[in-house]
Amino acid sequence: MTVASPRQGRPVQGRPVQGRPRQGRPVQGWLYAAPTAVFVTALFVVPLLLVLVMSGSRWPLLSGNQGWNFPANYTKAVGNRFFLDSVAFTLTYTALATALLIGLGLGLALLVQESTRWKGLLRTAFLVPNALGLASASLLFYVLYSPFAGPFAAITEQLGFTFLGTPDAALWSTLFLIVWRYAGFYMLLMLVGLQSVPFDVFEAARIDGATRWQTFRHVTLPLLRPTLALTTVLCVTGSLLAFEQFYILTKGGPDNSTISVVQLVYTVAFQGQNDLGVAAALSVLVLLALVVVNAVQLRAFHRTDVDAGTS
């Protein structure tokens, strides 16, 4: 910067004059961050440390800590007779739910993106189910699926069909609930991603003679990669942690065919074994699996973006 010469009164080129740093800024920064740090510590760090301690200790539900026994809890967790079945079911459910929610969310976003007279009504109708809590929605569908008091009871009785009576029917009935509940939310995320794409890009593709499918494949999808990465991480994480819908709708049945991993944690902790140590070990395994899965997903999307940028 320039400073004034004491003799000539004109600005001359000199070294930049640095002002003194404000002494109160570090203190202000810590004060602003303190509430968030307290909440994160109290609601995440402390419970996480407690779970790690519990996972390596004998910790019955009613007796408390009875000493260190690492790695016995992890051996019992992996050796649980429902462990492999719950992992397989959770992965199957996660794959189906992710494909349905992201595919339908993108389709609905493309549908309501067009400027039509029904655009506002459709957006509202698709988003309304998201205002209902998952537990409330599960109770609602539990009544709808009831073979005794549900509105479809007479029809299903004549057809000899029950929504929750077989493993496949229970899985798809639960997926229908999840799609009804969350499709509008993923539609909203996709719509935000679509609206962030400049209109000139689509106009240039149309002038070049690209069809709708070619525009979607070569323009829309590549520009939606960040949104697709976000929605995939959210959907996979939420599906791997599925609990309420299966606990309310199926109770893990029929024949223990719809037990998710988180439901197994609940069962080990509060039903049957009443062993918080083994349940904590299962929780740690679930946390590690989530970290690995999300890291793989983000790395895959990052590599795709790098390959697209260099091509």
C-alpha positions in Angstrom: 0.0 0.0 0.0 1.1 3.6 -0.3 1.9 5.9 2.7 2.3 9.7 2.7 5.8 11.2 2.5 6.4 13.5 5.5 8.3 16.0 3.3 6.3 16.2 0.1 2.9 15.3 1.4 2.3 12.9 -1.4 1.8 9.1 -1.1 4.9 7.1 -1.9 5.3 3.4 -2.3 6.4 1.7 0.8 6.1 -1.4 2.8 2.5 -2.4 3.8 1.5 -1.1 7.2 0.1 -4.0 9.2 -2.4 -3.2 11.9 -2.3 -4.7 15.2 -4.4 -7.9 15.5 -7.4 -7.6 17.6 -6.7 -9.3 20.9 -10.4 -10.2 21.5 -10.9 -12.2 18.3 -9.5 -15.6 19.5 -11.7 -15.2 22.7 -14.7 -14.4 20.5 -14.1 -17.4 18.3 -13.9 -19.7 21.3 -17.1 -18.2 22.7 -19.0 -18.7 19.4 -17.8 -22.3 19.1 -18.4 -23.2 22.8 -22.1 -24.0 22.6 -21.6 -26.3 19.6 -18.5 -27.9 21.2 -20.5 -28.6 24.4 -23.4 -30.2 22.5 -21.1 -32.3 20.4 -19.1 -33.4 23.4 -22.2 -34.2 25.5 -24.3 -35.9 22.8 -21.6 -37.6 20.7 -18.1 -37.8 22.2 -19.2 -38.9 25.7 -21.7 -41.5 24.5 -19.2 -42.8 22.0 -16.6 -43.3 24.7 -19.1 -44.9 26.9 -20.1 -47.4 24.2 -16.4 -48.2 23.6 -16.0 -48.9 27.3 -19.2 -51.0 27.4 -18.2 -53.0 24.3 -15.1 -54.2 26.2 -16.7 -54.9 29.5 -19.1 -57.3 31.1 -22.1 -55.1 31.4 -25.5 -56.8 32.1 -28.6 -54.7 31.8 -29.4 -54.7 35.5 -26.0 -55.2 37.1 -23.8 -52.6 35.5 -20.1 -52.9 34.8 -18.6 -56.1 36.1 -15.0 -55.9 34.7 -13.1 -55.8 31.5 -13.5 -58.8 29.1 -12.3 -57.6 25.7 -12.7 -59.1 23.1 -15.3 -61.6 24.4 -18.3 -59.2 23.6 -17.2 -58.9 20.0 -16.9 -62.7 19.7 -20.4 -63.1 21.1 -21.7 -60.4 18.8 -20.4 -62.0 15.7 -21.4 -65.4 16.9 -25.0 -64.4 17.5 -27.3 -66.8 15.6 -29.1 -63.9 14.0 -26.0 -61.8 13.1 -25.3 -63.0 9.6 -29.0 -63.1 8.7 -29.5 -59.6 10.0 -26.4 -58.3 8.0 -27.7 -60.0 4.8 -31.2 -58.7 5.3 -30.0 -55.1 6.0 -27.7 -55.1 3.0 -30.6 -56.3 0.8 -33.0 -53.8 2.2 -30.4 -51.0 1.8 -29.7 -51.8 -1.9 -33.4 -51.9 -2.7 -34.3 -48.8 -0.7 -31.4 -46.8 -2.2 -32.3 -47.8 -5.8 -36.0 -47.1 -5.3 -35.6 -43.8 -3.5 -33.0 -42.2 -5.7 -34.6 -43.4 -8.9 -38.1 -42.3 -7.9 -36.8 -39.1 -6.4 -35.0 -38.2 -9.6 -38.0 -39.1 -11.7 -40.3 -36.9 -9.5 -37.8 -34.0 -9.7 -37.8 -34.2 -13.5 -41.6 -34.3 -13.5 -42.1 -31.3 -11.3 -39.2 -29.3 -12.8 -41.3 -28.5 -15.9 -43.3 -25.3 -15.7 -46.9 -26.6 -15.7 -50.0 -25.3 -14.0 -49.9 -28.4 -11.6 -46.3 -28.0 -10.6 -46.9 -26.4 -7.2 -49.7 -28.9 -6.4 -47.5 -31.9 -7.3 -44.5 -30.7 -5.3 -46.7 -30.2 -2.3 -48.4 -33.6 -2.7 -45.1 -35.4 -3.0 -43.6 -33.6 0.0 -46.5 -33.8 2.4 -45.7 -37.4 3.6 -42.3 -36.2 4.7 -43.9 -34.1 7.4 -45.1 -37.3 9.2 -42.7 -38.9 11.6 -41.4 -42.4 10.7 -42.9 -44.0 13.8 -46.3 -42.4 13.1 -46.1 -43.4 9.4 -45.2 -47.0 10.5 -48.2 -47.1 12.8 -50.5 -45.8 10.1 -49.3 -48.5 7.7 -49.6 -51.1 10.4 -53.3 -50.4 10.5 -53.6 -50.3 6.7 -51.8 -53.7 6.5 -53.9 -55.3 9.3 -55.7 -58.5 8.1 -58.4 -57.8 10.7 -59.1 -54.0 10.9 -57.4 -52.7 7.8 -59.3 -51.2 4.8 -57.9 -54.0 2.6 -58.7 -56.8 4.9 -61.7 -58.2 2.9 -59.8 -58.1 -0.4 -56.6 -59.7 1.0 -58.7 -62.4 2.7 -60.4 -63.3 -0.5 -57.0 -63.4 -2.3 -55.4 -65.4 0.5 -52.7 -62.7 0.8 -51.3 -60.8 3.7 -49.0 -57.8 3.5 -46.8 -59.0 6.4 -47.4 -62.7 6.3 -44.3 -63.9 4.3 -40.7 -62.7 4.2 -40.9 -61.2 0.7 -44.3 -59.6 1.4 -43.1 -58.0 4.6 -39.9 -56.7 2.9 -41.8 -55.1 0.0 -44.6 -53.8 2.2 -42.0 -52.0 4.4 -40.2 -50.7 1.3 -43.5 -49.3 0.1 -43.8 -47.4 3.4 -40.3 -46.0 3.1 -40.8 -44.9 -0.5 -44.1 -43.2 0.4 -42.4 -41.5 3.4 -39.1 -40.4 1.9 -39.6 -40.0 -1.9 -40.6 -36.4 -1.6 -37.6 -35.6 0.4 -35.2 -37.0 -2.2 -37.3 -35.3 -4.9 -36.6 -32.0 -3.1 -32.8 -32.7 -3.0 -32.8 -33.7 -6.7 -34.8 -30.6 -7.6 -32.4 -28.3 -5.9 -29.6 -30.0 -7.9 -31.4 -29.7 -11.2 -32.2 -26.0 -10.6 -28.5 -25.3 -9.9 -27.7 -26.4 -13.5 -27.6 -23.4 -15.9 -30.5 -23.4 -18.4 -28.0 -22.5 -21.1 -26.5 -25.9 -20.9 -29.8 -27.6 -21.7 -30.5 -25.1 -24.4 -27.1 -25.7 -26.1 -27.8 -29.5 -26.0 -31.2 -28.9 -27.6 -29.7 -26.7 -30.3 -27.1 -29.4 -31.1 -30.0 -31.8 -31.7 -29.7 -33.9 -28.6 -32.7 -36.0 -27.7 -34.3 -36.0 -24.2 -32.5 -39.3 -23.3 -29.1 -38.0 -24.6 -29.5 -34.7 -22.7 -30.4 -36.7 -19.5 -27.5 -39.1 -19.9 -24.7 -36.8 -21.1 -25.8 -33.5 -19.4 -28.1 -33.9 -16.5 -26.5 -36.9 -14.8 -22.9 -35.7 -15.0 -23.9 -32.3 -13.6 -25.9 -34.0 -10.8 -23.0 -36.0 -9.5 -22.6 -33.9 -6.3 -26.3 -34.2 -5.5 -26.3 -37.9 -6.3 -23.3 -38.4 -4.0 -25.2 -36.6 -1.2 -28.4 -38.5 -1.6 -26.6 -41.8 -1.9 -24.8 -41.3 1.3 -27.9 -40.2 3.1 -30.0 -43.0 1.8 -27.4 -45.8 2.5 -26.7 -44.5 6.0 -30.4 -44.2 6.8 -31.2 -47.7 5.4 -28.3 -49.4 7.3 -29.7 -47.9 10.5 -33.3 -48.9 9.8 -35.2 -49.8 13.0 -38.6 -48.2 13.6 -40.3 -49.5 10.5 -39.3 -53.1 11.2 -39.9 -52.9 14.9 -43.4 -51.6 14.5 -44.5 -53.4 11.3 -42.9 -56.8 11.5 -41.3 -57.2 15.0 -38.5 -59.0 13.0 -41.0 -61.6 11.6 -42.2 -63.6 10.0 -39.7 -66.3 11.2 -37.1 -63.7 12.1 -36.7 -62.9 8.4 -36.8 -59.1 8.8 -34.4 -58.4 11.7 -32.2 -55.5 10.8 -28.8 -55.0 12.4 -30.0 -52.1 14.6 -33.0 -54.2 15.7 -30.6 -57.0 16.7 -28.7 -54.5 18.8 -32.0 -53.5 20.6 -33.0 -57.2 21.0 -29.6 -58.1 22.5 -29.7 -55.1 24.9 -33.3 -55.2 26.1 -34.8 -58.5 25.1 -33.5 -62.0 25.5 -29.8 -61.6 26.6 -30.2 -58.2 28.3 -26.5 -57.7 27.7 -25.5 -54.1 27.1 -21.8 -55.1 26.5 -22.6 -57.4 23.5 -25.1 -54.8 22.2 -22.4 -52.1 22.5 -20.0 -54.3 20.6 -22.6 -54.7 17.8 -23.0 -50.9 17.8 -19.3 -50.4 17.3 -19.3 -52.9 14.4 -22.2 -51.0 12.8 -20.4 -47.7 13.3 -17.2 -49.1 11.7 -19.3 -50.5 8.8 -20.9 -47.1 8.3 -17.5 -45.3 8.2 -16.1 -47.8 5.7 -19.2 -47.7 3.4 -19.4 -43.9 3.4 -15.7 -43.6 2.7 -16.0 -46.0 -0.2 -18.9 -44.1 -1.6 -17.3 -40.7 -1.4 -14.1 -42.0 -2.8 -16.0 -43.6 -5.7 -17.8 -40.3 -6.5 -14.6 -38.3 -6.2 -12.8 -40.7 -8.6 -15.7 -40.4 -11.0 -15.5 -36.6 -10.9 -11.7 -36.7 -11.4 -12.1 -39.0 -14.4 -14.8 -36.8 -15.9 -12.7 -33.7 -15.4 -9.7 -35.2 -17.2 -11.6 -36.7 -20.1 
